[in-house]
Amino acid sequence: MSDTVTIKVNGREVEADPTKPLIAACHDSGEEVPHYCYHPGLSPVGSCRICQVSVKVGEMPARVVVACRTPITPGMEVDTEAPKAHDARKECLEFLLKNHPLDCPICDKAGECTLQDYSFDEGQGEGRSVEPRRKLDKRKDLGDVIVLDQERCILCSRCVRFMEEVPGTPQLCVSQRGSHSVIETWQDRPLAGNYQGNLADVCPVGALTLKEFRFQARVWNLHKVASTCPGCSRGCSTTVEVLRKGEVKRVRPRENAAVNGWWMCDEGRFGFDAVNREGRLAGALLRSTSRGWDAVDTADALETARDMLAVHGEVLLVGSPFLTVEEGKVLVGLGKTLGTRPVFVSPEPNEWADDLLHTGDPSPNRKGLEDLGFDALPAEEILARISEGSEAVVLVGERIADSLGRDAVAGLGEHLRVILMDTHPVDSRAIDVAIGVPNYVERAGTWVNIDGHAGRIAPARQAPAGTWNLERSLDHLHTLLHTEPEGATP
């Protein structure tokens, strides 16, 4: 990083990076400057003119300039609250609102729209022109991910620059001229690529919206928690958004310069169906004599699991690729007690690998588990080990059955003694004990990404009633293995 220079922002001396525009220095110092076309991850263009501030350099009189296109010079004095700056912003807002429809009550962006916020902050409540609003396309389909409402667009061009500069696949443009200008795709072709969802994030108004989120929730009803994406070993920093602490409705990228910047891929963004899947394994189940299931407390199920492991010599511990570092440590300790080294399912690479974010490796904690001493084995090899020589098998962690293949787990031989710790049950005659566990939006922990950066996950909602944290279940089982069963002969 280059050397910083000293400037004054609203009377305070601050250190600023001269390689960044003035608006970045204002934001870094805690001073809010309105902006639409500016985005820290994109090149500045100065088209919306809303970020105007008063700047004085040396003996020159102060003048109002756009902060996103003004370079930083030593000693400059910046006033973000100057009356002339507010007047200029208000005039810009009047033009932007001239053609903007009054459909805030039905807009997905309501509650997160900076056009609403800045209009309120600057006191821009009425327009003076009498010309009719432009009539443009509404609900224009741009492909599998995005819907465009041209009437709401303020032509900030963030979407155009994003496609050009981030994934490097220019597909949007500002078409026509002057008052006829609109955002369109090239030759009206549908958008393509694995990063289209970011267009809804960079759009400062409700012009570009996600099809999957459209009319699904009001943003003020969403419970938002910082987390990490489980989609691949990149481990993008995200925000999980849950409707009234129930169903996950949206996942969005969270800024992290060391991992994903401001972006995430669509596979990670929309890959939360698994956490909303019904039929959860709440509490625990024991195989009954009639080959059905009996619902029991988790503590009772763990005692049965202890008895099974105590009488079977060779035990195979199989972990999910979604295990956290904390869960992995407890499982390693359990393996030492049982005299076995745990393995985890190493998923096959998928077709989504690219040069931007997606690694193509669906294991979010591969490095973390390997650093703990886990062996990474493909599902086929683990299933072969189970079939060939294991007496007892413990399948541990969120989506472990999915990772091995639910049909394969359901088809395991009845001669095996299998303990399943998963989010959903599997109808297999080989499974004697099934214990529910939380998924990644219901528990806390750490995943280590491909570059060694630790990403935290945090609970955005509660696990089903009666479901223990996996660390607690494993630790309790570990303790039971060091305790003589009641009635046992000394």
Order of alpha helices (4+ residues) and beta strands (2+ residues): beta-beta-alpha-beta-beta-beta-alpha-alpha-beta-beta-alpha-beta-beta-alpha-beta-beta-beta-beta-alpha-alpha-beta-beta-alpha-beta-alpha-beta-alpha-beta-alpha-beta-alpha-alpha-beta-beta-beta-beta-alpha
